[in-house]
Amino acid sequence: MLTRLQADLKTAMLARDAARTQVLRMALAAYKNEAVAKGLSPQGILAEADALAVLKRLVKSREDSIAQFEKVGQADRAAQERAEIELLKPYLPAMIEGPALEAAVKAAIAETGATTKKDMGLVMKALQATHGGAFDGKAASTLVQSLLG
């Protein structure tokens, strides 16, 4: 992930793509901060799961910002945040959505033997173990609640 981000940053800089350069610099900074937090050097290589977690946090923070900007009527700032999300998406795995997510949740429920909402944590852990970060946790938890409710 680190080498891909660095290579893409170099390409964006050479192409004088200011928006892409800014987003990739920010992503690299977050990656390096996480590496230092994990006890590595700033040039340390994070595990793939940790690298994906960093990028997911960046996207999540932008999604939260979009909601706040729309709430106060700043559509231009919200659009800028959406553009940044679009630049980060290629670095994230394809997300499981719709019927595929529902099938994955049903499989996790069957696997864990969950019967009530109290078992939601078990189901979410099973989903995480099977699919890693390839699903939206909020959508999955809503689906689990509706199926166990």
N, C-alpha and C positions, 0 to 999 in steps of 0.2 A: 504494500500500500504506500509506504514512504517513497519508494523509488518512482512509483506511478505519479504521485502528487508532485514530486520534484520535477519530473520530466514534463508533466502537463503545465506546471508553472513556467518552466523555461520556454515552452512553446507559446504560451499565452503572452509572455513578455516580449518575445521576438515578433509576435503578430501585433503587438501594441494593443491588445485587448484588455483595456483597463478594468472592466467589470470582472472578467474571469480572473485576471491577475490578483485583484483585491480579494476575491473569495478564496482562491487557492492559497494565498499568503495566510489568510485567516485560518484556513483548515490546517495548514502546515504548522502554524503556531500552536493551535489546539492539540495537534498530534504530539508535538515536541513537549508541550506542557504535561501531557498525560504520561509521556515517557519518563520525564523527570519525576513526576508524582509516583510512578511505579518503581523508582529507584534506579532507572537507567540513565544514561547520558542523554543530552538533547538529540544526539544522533542515533540513539538506541532504536532498535526495531521492536515495535509492539506486536503482541500476538494479534492474529487476524480479528478475533472477537473483540479485543480491546480497541483496535483501530476502528472497527465498525461502530462500536459504542460511542466513540468520540464523534464520528460523523453523524450518527443518529441524534446525539445531543445537540449538535449544531443545527440540524434540520428542525428538531423539536423547538429550540429556542426561537427560530425564525417563525415557526407556525404560531407560537404564543405571541410574538411581536405583531404578526398579521392581525390576530384577533384584537389586540390592544389598539393598533392603528385604525382599524375599521370602526372600533367603538367610538373613537374620538374624531372620526371623519377625515383621517389623513390617508386617502386612497393612494396617493402617489408613493408614500412610504411603504404601504402594504404591497404595492406592485413591485417595489424594489426588493422587498423581502421574498416575494414569490419568485422573482428572477434568480435570487441567490439560491433558493431551494432547488430550482431547475438545474443550476450549475453543479450542485452537490449530488443530485440523484444518481448520476452515472457511477458514483463510487459506492453506492449501496446495493445490496442484493435485491433481486426482483421480489416484490412483496406479494404474499399470498393474500388474495382478496376474494370477496363474494362467495360463490359456492365452494371454492377450494378451501377457503378459511373455515367455512361451516363444516366441511367434511373433516378437516384437520381437528377442529374442536370436538366433533362427535367421536372421532377416533381416540382422542386424549381422554374424553369422558369414559369411553368403554375400557380403555387401558387401565385407568385408575380406579374404576368402579365407583366413581363419584355419583352421589344421589341427591345431595342437598347443596345449597349455596355455601355451606361451611366447608365443602370440599373444593371450593374454587381455587385455592392456593395450590393444591395438588394438580389440578387440571392445568393451571398456568405453567407450573414447573415442567409437567410432561410436554406441553407445547414447546416450551423454551428448549428442552432437551432434544426434541425431535426436529424442530425447525429453526433453531437459533434465533437470530434477529430478523427473520424474513416475514414477520407479520406485525400488524399494528396492535400493540398491547391493549389499547383502549377499545378498539373494535372487538378484539378477541374476548376481553373480559365482559363486555356487554352481551356478546353472544353466549358466553358460558352462563351468565346470570339468567338469560332468557330460557336457555335449555334446561337449566337445573331448577328454575323457579317454579 
